[in-house]
């Protein structure tokens, strides 16, 4: 996983990962954003993005992301 970043650096890193099409990096960065979020809705927004990119990339964190969303009642 990528090292923790402040909000501005995390935002810039997410933009760069999107531009590069780096799904693996996007999973890690969106997960960090979820972990650093200030509200549950914000956390789930970022976590959902991480999960979608994890599914697309076959990322090893996919089961953990799914479990977090399931525990929060966001997926069945």
C-alpha positions as CSV (number, residue, x, y, z in Angstrom):
1,X,0.0,0.0,0.0
2,X,1.1,3.5,-0.7
3,X,2.3,5.6,2.2
4,X,-0.2,7.9,4.0
5,X,-0.6,11.3,2.5
6,X,-2.3,14.6,3.4
7,X,-5.5,15.6,1.7
8,X,-3.9,17.8,-1.0
9,X,-1.2,15.2,-1.8
10,X,-3.7,12.4,-1.8
11,X,-5.9,14.4,-4.3
12,X,-2.9,15.0,-6.6
13,X,-1.9,11.3,-6.4
14,X,-5.4,10.2,-7.3
15,X,-5.5,12.5,-10.3
16,X,-2.2,11.2,-11.4
17,X,-3.3,7.6,-11.0
18,X,-6.4,8.3,-13.0
19,X,-4.4,9.9,-15.8
20,X,-2.0,7.0,-15.8
21,X,-4.8,4.5,-15.7
22,X,-3.1,2.8,-12.8
23,X,-5.9,0.8,-11.2
24,X,-3.7,-0.8,-8.6
25,X,-2.6,2.6,-7.3
26,X,-6.2,3.9,-7.4
27,X,-7.3,1.0,-5.1
28,X,-4.6,1.9,-2.6
29,X,-5.3,5.7,-2.8
30,X,-9.1,5.4,-2.6
31,X,-8.7,3.1,0.4
32,X,-6.5,5.7,2.0
33,X,-9.0,8.4,1.3
34,X,-11.7,6.3,2.9
35,X,-9.6,5.7,5.9
36,X,-8.9,9.5,6.3
37,X,-12.5,10.6,5.6
38,X,-14.4,12.8,8.0
39,X,-17.9,11.3,7.6
40,X,-19.3,7.8,7.0
41,X,-20.8,8.9,3.7
42,X,-17.5,10.2,2.5
43,X,-15.8,7.0,3.7
44,X,-18.2,4.9,1.8
45,X,-17.9,7.0,-1.4
46,X,-14.2,6.4,-1.4
47,X,-14.4,2.8,-0.4
48,X,-16.9,2.1,-3.2
49,X,-14.4,3.6,-5.7
50,X,-11.6,1.5,-4.2
51,X,-13.8,-1.6,-4.5
52,X,-14.8,-1.0,-8.1
53,X,-11.2,-0.5,-9.2
54,X,-10.2,-3.6,-7.1
55,X,-12.7,-5.7,-9.0
56,X,-11.5,-4.4,-12.3
57,X,-7.8,-5.0,-11.5
58,X,-8.2,-8.3,-9.7
59,X,-6.6,-6.6,-6.7
60,X,-5.8,-8.8,-3.6
61,X,-7.7,-6.3,-1.4
62,X,-11.0,-7.0,-3.1
63,X,-12.4,-9.3,-0.4
64,X,-11.5,-6.9,2.4
65,X,-13.0,-4.0,0.6
66,X,-16.2,-6.0,0.0
67,X,-16.3,-7.0,3.6
68,X,-16.0,-3.4,4.8
69,X,-18.8,-2.3,2.5
70,X,-21.0,-5.2,3.6
71,X,-20.4,-4.5,7.3
72,X,-21.4,-0.9,6.7
73,X,-24.6,-2.1,5.0
74,X,-23.7,-0.7,1.7
75,X,-23.8,-4.0,-0.3
76,X,-25.6,-7.3,0.2
